Structures are given as structure tokens and as C-alpha cells.
């Protein structure tokens, strides 16, 4: 038997199944240091993701800033206490989430989302982010993947160059701009090496530093 309820029983299901994305009203949480940039990652436009609201896999229509997870669980969830470690400063989606009534959450979810530009003032860094978005766009990758069959090695080489740019930009920015490596998934989104599988490809790093690009079934190219 089940009974209707209207309050949280601290089961933790909402915290262990997914993590929130940030709305514009959450901007002060980051600027004031309650949530750090290394606690976040960016889902870039066009990246394949599981949409919890629509319950489907689809390309992200716009940029999304999300709280990191650890094995699917929100990094701020305390398993022992079954509680949020930043409860007083939790994101708006978390504050609005009531598993017995989704109306409040959906109202917040429909509001304007936060973006990387809301948290970054450095013009040089913003320029690098924009250049990365342009050169490493998921739409561009998708187009090149479609060209592998008619163009062969030429298309593969272009994909490898995109992967190399994404891979090498991160440590370069960390070194030159004194940025913590854990912040790069927020600045540039998750590494393309880790997010290219929905295109039917995978990347293996060779000991000599080269990239071995393969399909999920067979070898494709080394670069």
C-alpha cells in the first residue's frame, strides 16, 4: 500500500539519480563561492545527453551548466547523513524539487539558464572558450562523421585535429592562466575523447602521444 504525502522523507532518490543544472538565479552561489567552478561541468550545445525531464537521449539544444556527479550521485550528497552538504545554498532546481508534485520544479526549469559567460570576466579566457566552441562544435563533428564514408581518411584527419585541439588546449590554459585542471570541464565542457562515443567512435591514446581513432567495432585511423 502507498499513501499520498506532501513532504520530503529524505530518501535521497533525487540526489542519487541525477544532478541539477544551474538557473540564472543560481549565479550568486558560484560568485560567492558556495559552489566552485571545479564542482561544475558544461554540457555544450549539441552534446548528446540524457534528458531527465523528457526522458530521452538527445543533443543539448543549448549550453547547460551542471553540478558534477560521482557514480551518478550528486557530489554534494552525504550518503551517511542522507542530506545535502550545501542545503542552505543549494541550486534553485533542488529547492523546487518535490517528488510528489513536479509543478514547482517545472516552473523553475522553464526559466533562464546560467551560462559560462555569467561567471567569467576575463576577456582572454572568454575568447579561448568561444574559439574552442567554434572549432570543436558537436555539429561540426557530426557533419564530419557523416563524411567518413564518402571522403574517407580526409574526414578522419579533420576529426583527429579537432580532438587534438580540445585535448591540448586544456593543459595549455591551466599552465598559462594558473587555472586548476579540475575547472577545465566547466570552461570547455567534457573532453571530446570522453564524449565522442555517441558518434560511434572512440579514441585510444597511444604511448607516443598520438590519437588512435576507431569505430566502436573496428579500427579507423591513427593521428
ROTI-41449 format. One line per field, with one value per atom (N, C-alpha, C): residue number from 1; residue in one letter; atom name; x, y, z. Coordinates in steps of 0.1 Angstrom, whole numbers, plus 5000, padded with zeros to 4 digits. Atoms other than C-alpha are relative to their C-alpha. Layout:
# residues N
num = (NUM; ...)
residuo = (A; ...)
atomo = (CA; ...)
x = (X; ...)
y = (Y; ...)
z = (Z; ...)
This chain:
# residues 223
num = (1; 1; 1; 2; 2; 2; 3; 3; 3; 4; 4; 4; 5; 5; 5; 6; 6; 6; 7; 7; 7; 8; 8; 8; 9; 9; 9; 10; 10; 10; 11; 11; 11; 12; 12; 12; 13; 13; 13; 14; 14; 14; 15; 15; 15; 16; 16; 16; 17; 17; 17; 18; 18; 18; 19; 19; 19; 20; 20; 20; 21; 21; 21; 22; 22; 22; 23; 23; 23; 24; 24; 24; 25; 25; 25; 26; 26; 26; 27; 27; 27; 28; 28; 28; 29; 29; 29; 30; 30; 30; 31; 31; 31; 32; 32; 32; 33; 33; 33; 34; 34; 34; 35; 35; 35; 36; 36; 36; 37; 37; 37; 38; 38; 38; 39; 39; 39; 40; 40; 40; 41; 41; 41; 42; 42; 42; 43; 43; 43; 44; 44; 44; 45; 45; 45; 46; 46; 46; 47; 47; 47; 48; 48; 48; 49; 49; 49; 50; 50; 50; 51; 51; 51; 52; 52; 52; 53; 53; 53; 54; 54; 54; 55; 55; 55; 56; 56; 56; 57; 57; 57; 58; 58; 58; 59; 59; 59; 60; 60; 60; 61; 61; 61; 62; 62; 62; 63; 63; 63; 64; 64; 64; 65; 65; 65; 66; 66; 66; 67; 67; 67; 68; 68; 68; 69; 69; 69; 70; 70; 70; 71; 71; 71; 72; 72; 72; 73; 73; 73; 74; 74; 74; 75; 75; 75; 76; 76; 76; 77; 77; 77; 78; 78; 78; 79; 79; 79; 80; 80; 80; 81; 81; 81; 82; 82; 82; 83; 83; 83; 84; 84; 84; 85; 85; 85; 86; 86; 86; 87; 87; 87; 88; 88; 88; 89; 89; 89; 90; 90; 90; 91; 91; 91; 92; 92; 92; 93; 93; 93; 94; 94; 94; 95; 95; 95; 96; 96; 96; 97; 97; 97; 98; 98; 98; 99; 99; 99; 100; 100; 100; 101; 101; 101; 102; 102; 102; 103; 103; 103; 104; 104; 104; 105; 105; 105; 106; 106; 106; 107; 107; 107; 108; 108; 108; 109; 109; 109; 110; 110; 110; 111; 111; 111; 112; 112; 112; 113; 113; 113; 114; 114; 114; 115; 115; 115; 116; 116; 116; 117; 117; 117; 118; 118; 118; 119; 119; 119; 120; 120; 120; 121; 121; 121; 122; 122; 122; 123; 123; 123; 124; 124; 124; 125; 125; 125; 126; 126; 126; 127; 127; 127; 128; 128; 128; 129; 129; 129; 130; 130; 130; 131; 131; 131; 132; 132; 132; 133; 133; 133; 134; 134; 134; 135; 135; 135; 136; 136; 136; 137; 137; 137; 138; 138; 138; 139; 139; 139; 140; 140; 140; 141; 141; 141; 142; 142; 142; 143; 143; 143; 144; 144; 144; 145; 145; 145; 146; 146; 146; 147; 147; 147; 148; 148; 148; 149; 149; 149; 150; 150; 150; 151; 151; 151; 152; 152; 152; 153; 153; 153; 154; 154; 154; 155; 155; 155; 156; 156; 156; 157; 157; 157; 158; 158; 158; 159; 159; 159; 160; 160; 160; 161; 161; 161; 162; 162; 162; 163; 163; 163; 164; 164; 164; 165; 165; 165; 166; 166; 166; 167; 167; 167; 168; 168; 168; 169; 169; 169; 170; 170; 170; 171; 171; 171; 172; 172; 172; 173; 173; 173; 174; 174; 174; 175; 175; 175; 176; 176; 176; 177; 177; 177; 178; 178; 178; 179; 179; 179; 180; 180; 180; 181; 181; 181; 182; 182; 182; 183; 183; 183; 184; 184; 184; 185; 185; 185; 186; 186; 186; 187; 187; 187; 188; 188; 188; 189; 189; 189; 190; 190; 190; 191; 191; 191; 192; 192; 192; 193; 193; 193; 194; 194; 194; 195; 195; 195; 196; 196; 196; 197; 197; 197; 198; 198; 198; 199; 199; 199; 200; 200; 200; 201; 201; 201; 202; 202; 202; 203; 203; 203; 204; 204; 204; 205; 205; 205; 206; 206; 206; 207; 207; 207; 208; 208; 208; 209; 209; 209; 210; 210; 210; 211; 211; 211; 212; 212; 212; 213; 213; 213; 214; 214; 214; 215; 215; 215; 216; 216; 216; 217; 217; 217; 218; 218; 218; 219; 219; 219; 220; 220; 220; 221; 221; 221; 222; 222; 222; 223; 223; 223)
residuo = (X; X; X; X; X; X; X; X; X; X; X; X; X; X; X; X; X; X; X; X; X; X; X; X; X; X; X; X; X; X; X; X; X; X; X; X; X; X; X; X; X; X; X; X; X; X; X; X; X; X; X; X; X; X; X; X; X; X; X; X; X; X; X; X; X; X; X; X; X; X; X; X; X; X; X; X; X; X; X; X; X; X; X; X; X; X; X; X; X; X; X; X; X; X; X; X; X; X; X; X; X; X; X; X; X; X; X; X; X; X; X; X; X; X; X; X; X; X; X; X; X; X; X; X; X; X; X; X; X; X; X; X; X; X; X; X; X; X; X; X; X; X; X; X; X; X; X; X; X; X; X; X; X; X; X; X; X; X; X; X; X; X; X; X; X; X; X; X; X; X; X; X; X; X; X; X; X; X; X; X; X; X; X; X; X; X; X; X; X; X; X; X; X; X; X; X; X; X; X; X; X; X; X; X; X; X; X; X; X; X; X; X; X; X; X; X; X; X; X; X; X; X; X; X; X; X; X; X; X; X; X; X; X; X; X; X; X; X; X; X; X; X; X; X; X; X; X; X; X; X; X; X; X; X; X; X; X; X; X; X; X; X; X; X; X; X; X; X; X; X; X; X; X; X; X; X; X; X; X; X; X; X; X; X; X; X; X; X; X; X; X; X; X; X; X; X; X; X; X; X; X; X; X; X; X; X; X; X; X; X; X; X; X; X; X; X; X; X; X; X; X; X; X; X; X; X; X; X; X; X; X; X; X; X; X; X; X; X; X; X; X; X; X; X; X; X; X; X; X; X; X; X; X; X; X; X; X; X; X; X; X; X; X; X; X; X; X; X; X; X; X; X; X; X; X; X; X; X; X; X; X; X; X; X; X; X; X; X; X; X; X; X; X; X; X; X; X; X; X; X; X; X; X; X; X; X; X; X; X; X; X; X; X; X; X; X; X; X; X; X; X; X; X; X; X; X; X; X; X; X; X; X; X; X; X; X; X; X; X; X; X; X; X; X; X; X; X; X; X; X; X; X; X; X; X; X; X; X; X; X; X; X; X; X; X; X; X; X; X; X; X; X; X; X; X; X; X; X; X; X; X; X; X; X; X; X; X; X; X; X; X; X; X; X; X; X; X; X; X; X; X; X; X; X; X; X; X; X; X; X; X; X; X; X; X; X; X; X; X; X; X; X; X; X; X; X; X; X; X; X; X; X; X; X; X; X; X; X; X; X; X; X; X; X; X; X; X; X; X; X; X; X; X; X; X; X; X; X; X; X; X; X; X; X; X; X; X; X; X; X; X; X; X; X; X; X; X; X; X; X; X; X; X; X; X; X; X; X; X; X; X; X; X; X; X; X; X; X; X; X; X; X; X; X; X; X; X; X; X; X; X; X; X; X; X; X; X; X; X; X; X; X; X; X; X; X; X; X; X; X; X; X; X; X; X; X; X; X; X; X; X; X; X; X; X; X; X; X; X; X; X; X; X; X; X; X; X; X; X; X; X; X; X; X; X; X; X; X; X)
atomo = (N; CA; C; N; CA; C; N; CA; C; N; CA; C; N; CA; C; N; CA; C; N; CA; C; N; CA; C; N; CA; C; N; CA; C; N; CA; C; N; CA; C; N; CA; C; N; CA; C; N; CA; C; N; CA; C; N; CA; C; N; CA; C; N; CA; C; N; CA; C; N; CA; C; N; CA; C; N; CA; C; N; CA; C; N; CA; C; N; CA; C; N; CA; C; N; CA; C; N; CA; C; N; CA; C; N; CA; C; N; CA; C; N; CA; C; N; CA; C; N; CA; C; N; CA; C; N; CA; C; N; CA; C; N; CA; C; N; CA; C; N; CA; C; N; CA; C; N; CA; C; N; CA; C; N; CA; C; N; CA; C; N; CA; C; N; CA; C; N; CA; C; N; CA; C; N; CA; C; N; CA; C; N; CA; C; N; CA; C; N; CA; C; N; CA; C; N; CA; C; N; CA; C; N; CA; C; N; CA; C; N; CA; C; N; CA; C; N; CA; C; N; CA; C; N; CA; C; N; CA; C; N; CA; C; N; CA; C; N; CA; C; N; CA; C; N; CA; C; N; CA; C; N; CA; C; N; CA; C; N; CA; C; N; CA; C; N; CA; C; N; CA; C; N; CA; C; N; CA; C; N; CA; C; N; CA; C; N; CA; C; N; CA; C; N; CA; C; N; CA; C; N; CA; C; N; CA; C; N; CA; C; N; CA; C; N; CA; C; N; CA; C; N; CA; C; N; CA; C; N; CA; C; N; CA; C; N; CA; C; N; CA; C; N; CA; C; N; CA; C; N; CA; C; N; CA; C; N; CA; C; N; CA; C; N; CA; C; N; CA; C; N; CA; C; N; CA; C; N; CA; C; N; CA; C; N; CA; C; N; CA; C; N; CA; C; N; CA; C; N; CA; C; N; CA; C; N; CA; C; N; CA; C; N; CA; C; N; CA; C; N; CA; C; N; CA; C; N; CA; C; N; CA; C; N; CA; C; N; CA; C; N; CA; C; N; CA; C; N; CA; C; N; CA; C; N; CA; C; N; CA; C; N; CA; C; N; CA; C; N; CA; C; N; CA; C; N; CA; C; N; CA; C; N; CA; C; N; CA; C; N; CA; C; N; CA; C; N; CA; C; N; CA; C; N; CA; C; N; CA; C; N; CA; C; N; CA; C; N; CA; C; N; CA; C; N; CA; C; N; CA; C; N; CA; C; N; CA; C; N; CA; C; N; CA; C; N; CA; C; N; CA; C; N; CA; C; N; CA; C; N; CA; C; N; CA; C; N; CA; C; N; CA; C; N; CA; C; N; CA; C; N; CA; C; N; CA; C; N; CA; C; N; CA; C; N; CA; C; N; CA; C; N; CA; C; N; CA; C; N; CA; C; N; CA; C; N; CA; C; N; CA; C; N; CA; C; N; CA; C; N; CA; C; N; CA; C; N; CA; C; N; CA; C; N; CA; C; N; CA; C; N; CA; C; N; CA; C; N; CA; C; N; CA; C; N; CA; C; N; CA; C; N; CA; C; N; CA; C; N; CA; C; N; CA; C; N; CA; C; N; CA; C; N; CA; C; N; CA; C; N; CA; C; N; CA; C; N; CA; C; N; CA; C; N; CA; C; N; CA; C; N; CA; C; N; CA; C; N; CA; C; N; CA; C; N; CA; C; N; CA; C; N; CA; C; N; CA; C; N; CA; C; N; CA; C; N; CA; C; N; CA; C; N; CA; C; N; CA; C; N; CA; C; N; CA; C; N; CA; C)
x = (5008; 5000; 5009; 4993; 5011; 4990; 5008; 4999; 5005; 4996; 4999; 5007; 4993; 5024; 5003; 4997; 5034; 5012; 4987; 5068; 5011; 4988; 5103; 5003; 4996; 5112; 5015; 4985; 5149; 5005; 4996; 5151; 5012; 4988; 5178; 4999; 5001; 5165; 5002; 4998; 5165; 5015; 4986; 5202; 5009; 4991; 5215; 4997; 5003; 5198; 5004; 4996; 5209; 5005; 4995; 5224; 4993; 5007; 5209; 5008; 4993; 5217; 4997; 5001; 5221; 4991; 5008; 5195; 5007; 4993; 5204; 4999; 5001; 5192; 5010; 4989; 5220; 5013; 4987; 5247; 5007; 4993; 5254; 5006; 4994; 5260; 5014; 4986; 5291; 5008; 4992; 5302; 5004; 4997; 5301; 5007; 4991; 5320; 4993; 5007; 5292; 5002; 4998; 5296; 5012; 4988; 5331; 4999; 5000; 5338; 5004; 4996; 5355; 4989; 5012; 5322; 4990; 5009; 5306; 5006; 4996; 5308; 4990; 5009; 5294; 4996; 5005; 5272; 4999; 5001; 5279; 4989; 5011; 5253; 5003; 4998; 5249; 5005; 4995; 5264; 4988; 5010; 5244; 4998; 5002; 5228; 4986; 5013; 5200; 4992; 5009; 5172; 4991; 5008; 5157; 4985; 5014; 5126; 4992; 5007; 5118; 5001; 4997; 5132; 5003; 4996; 5150; 5015; 4987; 5185; 4999; 5001; 5190; 5012; 4990; 5215; 4996; 5003; 5216; 4997; 5004; 5197; 5008; 4993; 5217; 5010; 4990; 5246; 4993; 5005; 5239; 5011; 4990; 5259; 4995; 5005; 5255; 5010; 4992; 5268; 5005; 4994; 5292; 4993; 5005; 5283; 5012; 4991; 5302; 4993; 5007; 5290; 4985; 5014; 5257; 4994; 5005; 5253; 5005; 4996; 5254; 5012; 4988; 5288; 4997; 5003; 5271; 4991; 5009; 5250; 5009; 4993; 5262; 4992; 5007; 5253; 4997; 5002; 5258; 4989; 5010; 5236; 4987; 5011; 5213; 4995; 5003; 5214; 5010; 4992; 5228; 5010; 4989; 5261; 5000; 5001; 5252; 4985; 5015; 5215; 4996; 5004; 5213; 5003; 4996; 5229; 4999; 5002; 5215; 4994; 5005; 5206; 4985; 5015; 5171; 4992; 5008; 5161; 4999; 5001; 5169; 4990; 5009; 5150; 4985; 5013; 5120; 4995; 5003; 5121; 4991; 5009; 5092; 4995; 5003; 5089; 4985; 5014; 5052; 4992; 5007; 5044; 5011; 4989; 5066; 4998; 5004; 5049; 5010; 4991; 5073; 5014; 4988; 5103; 4999; 5001; 5090; 4999; 5001; 5083; 5014; 4986; 5120; 5007; 4992; 5133; 4997; 5003; 5115; 5006; 4994; 5133; 5013; 4987; 5165; 5012; 4989; 5196; 5013; 4987; 5231; 5009; 4991; 5259; 5014; 4986; 5297; 5003; 4997; 5298; 4994; 5005; 5278; 5011; 4990; 5309; 5014; 4987; 5338; 5001; 4999; 5350; 5013; 4987; 5385; 4997; 5003; 5383; 5008; 4992; 5412; 4994; 5006; 5396; 4987; 5013; 5362; 5003; 4997; 5379; 5005; 4996; 5395; 4988; 5012; 5362; 4992; 5007; 5345; 5007; 4992; 5373; 4998; 5002; 5370; 4986; 5014; 5332; 4999; 5001; 5337; 5008; 4992; 5365; 4996; 5004; 5351; 4985; 5015; 5314; 4996; 5006; 5294; 4994; 5006; 5276; 5010; 4989; 5309; 5004; 4996; 5319; 4989; 5011; 5285; 5001; 4999; 5290; 5012; 4988; 5325; 4998; 5002; 5314; 4991; 5008; 5288; 5008; 4992; 5316; 5011; 4990; 5338; 4998; 5002; 5322; 5003; 4996; 5324; 5014; 4987; 5356; 5012; 4990; 5375; 5010; 4990; 5408; 5000; 5000; 5404; 4991; 5009; 5374; 5005; 4994; 5391; 5011; 4989; 5421; 4995; 5006; 5399; 4994; 5005; 5382; 5011; 4988; 5416; 5006; 4995; 5427; 4991; 5009; 5396; 5003; 4998; 5403; 5013; 4987; 5439; 4999; 5001; 5430; 4993; 5007; 5405; 5009; 4991; 5430; 5011; 4988; 5460; 4996; 5004; 5441; 4999; 5003; 5432; 5012; 4988; 5467; 5007; 4994; 5479; 4994; 5007; 5452; 5003; 4997; 5459; 5013; 4986; 5496; 5001; 4998; 5494; 4991; 5010; 5464; 4998; 5001; 5470; 4986; 5013; 5437; 5001; 5000; 5431; 4995; 5005; 5428; 4986; 5014; 5395; 4990; 5010; 5379; 4998; 5001; 5385; 4987; 5013; 5353; 4989; 5010; 5334; 5003; 4996; 5354; 4997; 5000; 5355; 4990; 5009; 5329; 5009; 4992; 5339; 5008; 4991; 5367; 4993; 5006; 5358; 5004; 4996; 5377; 4990; 5009; 5351; 4985; 5014; 5320; 4998; 5001; 5326; 4993; 5006; 5311; 4986; 5013; 5275; 5001; 4998; 5290; 5005; 4995; 5301; 5015; 4986; 5337; 5006; 4993; 5362; 5015; 4987; 5397; 5009; 4990; 5427; 5013; 4988; 5457; 5012; 4988; 5490; 5011; 4989; 5522; 5008; 4992; 5539; 4992; 5008; 5511; 4991; 5009; 5492; 4986; 5014; 5455; 4997; 5005; 5441; 4985; 5014; 5406; 4994; 5006; 5384; 4985; 5014; 5348; 4998; 5002; 5332; 5001; 4999; 5335; 5014; 4987; 5368; 5009; 4990; 5399; 4996; 5003; 5396; 5013; 4989; 5427; 5009; 4991; 5458; 5005; 4995; 5469; 5007)
y = (4988; 5000; 5012; 4988; 5035; 5011; 4988; 5068; 5012; 4987; 5102; 5008; 4991; 5126; 5013; 4987; 5162; 5006; 4995; 5164; 4990; 5008; 5151; 4990; 5010; 5119; 4996; 5001; 5122; 4986; 5013; 5090; 5002; 4998; 5106; 4997; 5004; 5094; 5011; 4989; 5128; 5004; 4997; 5132; 4989; 5011; 5098; 4996; 5004; 5096; 5011; 4990; 5129; 5012; 4987; 5164; 5012; 4989; 5198; 5008; 4990; 5223; 5014; 4986; 5260; 5009; 4990; 5286; 5014; 4987; 5323; 5005; 4996; 5328; 4993; 5007; 5304; 5007; 4994; 5327; 5005; 4996; 5342; 4988; 5011; 5307; 4997; 5002; 5304; 5012; 4988; 5340; 5002; 4998; 5339; 4988; 5011; 5306; 4988; 5011; 5283; 4987; 5011; 5262; 5005; 4996; 5262; 4996; 5003; 5261; 4985; 5014; 5227; 4990; 5008; 5214; 4999; 4999; 5220; 4995; 5002; 5209; 5005; 4994; 5223; 4989; 5008; 5203; 5010; 4990; 5222; 4997; 5001; 5228; 4988; 5011; 5196; 4988; 5012; 5172; 4991; 5009; 5141; 4998; 5001; 5138; 4993; 5006; 5120; 5011; 4989; 5145; 4994; 5005; 5137; 5004; 4995; 5158; 4993; 5006; 5145; 4984; 5015; 5110; 4995; 5004; 5107; 5004; 4996; 5108; 5010; 4990; 5139; 5010; 4990; 5166; 5012; 4988; 5195; 5012; 4989; 5224; 5013; 4988; 5250; 4995; 5002; 5252; 4997; 5003; 5237; 4999; 5001; 5241; 4991; 5010; 5211; 4998; 5005; 5200; 4987; 5012; 5172; 4988; 5011; 5137; 4990; 5010; 5108; 4987; 5013; 5074; 5003; 4997; 5091; 5008; 4993; 5107; 5014; 4987; 5144; 5001; 5000; 5153; 5007; 4994; 5173; 4992; 5009; 5144; 4992; 5007; 5130; 4987; 5013; 5092; 4997; 5004; 5088; 5008; 4992; 5117; 5000; 4999; 5113; 5015; 4985; 5151; 5007; 4992; 5178; 5008; 4993; 5193; 5015; 4986; 5227; 5004; 4999; 5226; 5015; 4986; 5263; 5008; 4993; 5272; 4991; 5010; 5245; 5008; 4994; 5253; 5001; 4998; 5265; 4988; 5012; 5233; 4990; 5008; 5214; 5005; 4994; 5238; 4998; 5001; 5235; 4985; 5014; 5197; 4994; 5008; 5179; 4988; 5012; 5143; 4997; 5002; 5143; 5010; 4990; 5174; 5007; 4995; 5184; 5015; 4987; 5218; 5011; 4990; 5239; 4998; 5003; 5222; 5005; 4997; 5226; 5015; 4986; 5263; 5006; 4996; 5268; 4996; 5005; 5246; 5008; 4992; 5267; 5013; 4987; 5298; 5000; 4998; 5312; 4992; 5008; 5290; 5009; 4994; 5301; 4996; 5004; 5301; 5003; 4997; 5302; 5015; 4985; 5339; 5007; 4994; 5346; 5000; 5002; 5335; 5004; 4997; 5346; 5014; 4986; 5382; 5002; 4999; 5375; 4999; 5000; 5385; 4990; 5010; 5363; 4986; 5013; 5333; 4998; 5000; 5341; 4998; 5002; 5343; 4986; 5014; 5309; 4991; 5008; 5294; 5001; 4998; 5309; 4993; 5006; 5297; 4984; 5014; 5262; 4996; 5003; 5262; 4999; 5000; 5271; 4989; 5011; 5246; 4986; 5013; 5218; 4998; 5001; 5222; 4986; 5013; 5190; 4999; 5000; 5200; 4997; 5002; 5201; 4985; 5014; 5167; 4991; 5008; 5152; 5000; 4998; 5166; 4992; 5007; 5151; 4985; 5015; 5117; 4995; 5003; 5117; 4999; 5000; 5124; 4989; 5010; 5095; 4990; 5010; 5071; 5006; 4995; 5094; 5006; 4993; 5112; 4992; 5009; 5085; 5007; 4995; 5095; 5015; 4985; 5132; 5005; 4997; 5134; 4996; 5005; 5113; 5009; 4991; 5135; 5013; 4988; 5165; 4998; 5003; 5148; 4999; 5001; 5139; 5014; 4987; 5175; 5007; 4994; 5186; 4994; 5007; 5160; 5005; 4995; 5172; 5014; 4986; 5208; 5000; 5001; 5200; 4994; 5007; 5177; 5009; 4992; 5201; 5014; 4986; 5234; 5000; 5000; 5223; 5002; 4998; 5219; 5013; 4988; 5249; 5012; 4989; 5272; 4999; 5001; 5258; 5005; 4995; 5265; 5015; 4986; 5299; 5010; 4991; 5313; 4995; 5004; 5295; 4995; 5006; 5276; 4986; 5014; 5244; 4991; 5010; 5214; 4995; 5005; 5204; 5010; 4990; 5236; 4999; 5000; 5227; 4994; 5005; 5206; 5010; 4989; 5237; 5010; 4990; 5260; 4995; 5005; 5238; 4988; 5012; 5211; 4987; 5013; 5174; 4997; 5003; 5162; 4992; 5007; 5151; 4985; 5014; 5119; 4992; 5007; 5111; 5001; 4998; 5123; 4997; 5003; 5111; 4987; 5013; 5077; 5000; 5000; 5087; 5001; 4999; 5093; 4986; 5013; 5056; 4999; 4999; 5065; 4999; 5000; 5060; 5004; 4995; 5074; 4992; 5007; 5055; 5008; 4992; 5075; 4990; 5008; 5059; 5005; 4996; 5059; 5011; 4989; 5082; 5013; 4987; 5108; 5001; 4999; 5101; 4995; 5004; 5095; 4989; 5011; 5062; 5001; 4998; 5069; 4987; 5013; 5038; 5002; 5001; 5030; 4991; 5009; 5010; 4986; 5014; 4979; 4997; 5003; 4983; 5013; 4989; 5005; 5010; 4990; 5038; 5007; 4992; 5059; 5003; 4996; 5069; 5014; 4987; 5105; 5007)
z = (5000; 5000; 5000; 5000; 4994; 5004; 4996; 5009; 4994; 5006; 4994; 5010; 4991; 5010; 4994; 5005; 5007; 5007; 4994; 5024; 4997; 5003; 5019; 5012; 4990; 5037; 5000; 5001; 5029; 4995; 5005; 5009; 4991; 5008; 4987; 4986; 5014; 4954; 4990; 5009; 4938; 4999; 5000; 4947; 4995; 5004; 4937; 4985; 5013; 4903; 4989; 5010; 4887; 5008; 4994; 4894; 4994; 5006; 4889; 4990; 5008; 4862; 5006; 4994; 4871; 4993; 5006; 4865; 5002; 4998; 4863; 5014; 4986; 4898; 5009; 4993; 4909; 4999; 5002; 4897; 5012; 4987; 4932; 5007; 4993; 4945; 4996; 5005; 4923; 5003; 4998; 4925; 5015; 4986; 4963; 5006; 4996; 4964; 5007; 4994; 4978; 4991; 5010; 4946; 4992; 5007; 4930; 4985; 5014; 4893; 4998; 5002; 4897; 5005; 4996; 4912; 4988; 5011; 4878; 4987; 5013; 4842; 4990; 5010; 4810; 4990; 5011; 4786; 4988; 5011; 4753; 4990; 5009; 4727; 4990; 5010; 4705; 5006; 4993; 4731; 5003; 4997; 4735; 5015; 4986; 4769; 5003; 4996; 4788; 5006; 4995; 4793; 5010; 4989; 4827; 4999; 5000; 4821; 4988; 5011; 4786; 5000; 4999; 4795; 4986; 5013; 4762; 4998; 5003; 4748; 4988; 5011; 4726; 5001; 5000; 4716; 5009; 4992; 4741; 4991; 5009; 4724; 5003; 4995; 4744; 5010; 4990; 4768; 5014; 4986; 4803; 5009; 4990; 4834; 5011; 4990; 4857; 5011; 4989; 4891; 4997; 5003; 4889; 5008; 4993; 4899; 5003; 4997; 4914; 5000; 5002; 4902; 4999; 5002; 4892; 5012; 4988; 4927; 5000; 4999; 4932; 5010; 4991; 4947; 5014; 4988; 4974; 5009; 4992; 4987; 5010; 4989; 5020; 5003; 4998; 5020; 5014; 4986; 5057; 5007; 4993; 5068; 4991; 5010; 5037; 5000; 5000; 5034; 4990; 5009; 5011; 5008; 4993; 5022; 4998; 5002; 5008; 5000; 5000; 5017; 5000; 4999; 5026; 4988; 5013; 4993; 4988; 5011; 4971; 4988; 5012; 4934; 5000; 5000; 4926; 4996; 5004; 4909; 5012; 4988; 4941; 5010; 4991; 4962; 4996; 5005; 4940; 4998; 5003; 4936; 5011; 4991; 4952; 4992; 5008; 4940; 5000; 5000; 4949; 4991; 5008; 4928; 4992; 5009; 4898; 4996; 5005; 4892; 5003; 4996; 4912; 4992; 5007; 4896; 4986; 5014; 4861; 4998; 5001; 4867; 5000; 4999; 4877; 4988; 5011; 4850; 4987; 5012; 4823; 5000; 4999; 4835; 4993; 5007; 4820; 5007; 4995; 4824; 5002; 4999; 4836; 4989; 5010; 4811; 5005; 4996; 4814; 5000; 5000; 4805; 5012; 4987; 4837; 5011; 4989; 4857; 4996; 5005; 4836; 4995; 5004; 4832; 4992; 5007; 4817; 4985; 5015; 4780; 4993; 5007; 4770; 5002; 4998; 4786; 4993; 5007; 4771; 4985; 5014; 4737; 4997; 5002; 4741; 5001; 4999; 4751; 4987; 5013; 4720; 4989; 5010; 4698; 5001; 4998; 4713; 4996; 5004; 4708; 4985; 5014; 4672; 4993; 5007; 4663; 5005; 4994; 4685; 5001; 4999; 4679; 4997; 5002; 4681; 4987; 5013; 4650; 4989; 5010; 4631; 5000; 4999; 4645; 4993; 5006; 4634; 4985; 5015; 4599; 4995; 5005; 4596; 5001; 4999; 4609; 4988; 5012; 4581; 4987; 5012; 4556; 5000; 5000; 4567; 4988; 5011; 4542; 4986; 5014; 4511; 4999; 5001; 4520; 5006; 4994; 4540; 5009; 4991; 4555; 5002; 4999; 4548; 5011; 4989; 4571; 5014; 4988; 4597; 5006; 4996; 4598; 5006; 4994; 4604; 5014; 4987; 4633; 5010; 4991; 4648; 5004; 4997; 4645; 5011; 4990; 4665; 5013; 4988; 4691; 5006; 4995; 4694; 5006; 4996; 4697; 5014; 4987; 4725; 5011; 4990; 4743; 5005; 4997; 4742; 5005; 4995; 4749; 5015; 4986; 4784; 5009; 4991; 4800; 4996; 5004; 4780; 5008; 4993; 4795; 5015; 4986; 4830; 5003; 4998; 4827; 4998; 5004; 4811; 5009; 4992; 4832; 5014; 4986; 4865; 5004; 4998; 4863; 5005; 4995; 4883; 4989; 5010; 4860; 5002; 4998; 4876; 4995; 5005; 4862; 4985; 5014; 4826; 4994; 5004; 4823; 5000; 4999; 4833; 4988; 5010; 4809; 4986; 5014; 4778; 4998; 5001; 4785; 5003; 4998; 4790; 4988; 5011; 4769; 4989; 5011; 4734; 5000; 4999; 4740; 5008; 4992; 4766; 4995; 5005; 4747; 4985; 5014; 4712; 4997; 5003; 4716; 4994; 5007; 4706; 4985; 5015; 4671; 4995; 5004; 4670; 5000; 5000; 4676; 5014; 4987; 4704; 4997; 5001; 4710; 5010; 4991; 4724; 4999; 4999; 4735; 4999; 5002; 4723; 5009; 4991; 4745; 4994; 5006; 4719; 4999; 5000; 4724; 4988; 5011; 4692; 5004; 4998; 4689; 4991; 5008; 4677; 5000; 5002; 4664; 4994; 5005; 4660; 5000; 4998; 4654; 5012; 4989; 4682; 4996; 5005; 4660; 4995; 5007; 4641; 4999; 5001; 4636; 4989; 5010; 4617; 4996; 5004; 4619; 5012; 4990; 4638; 4996; 5004; 4640; 5012)
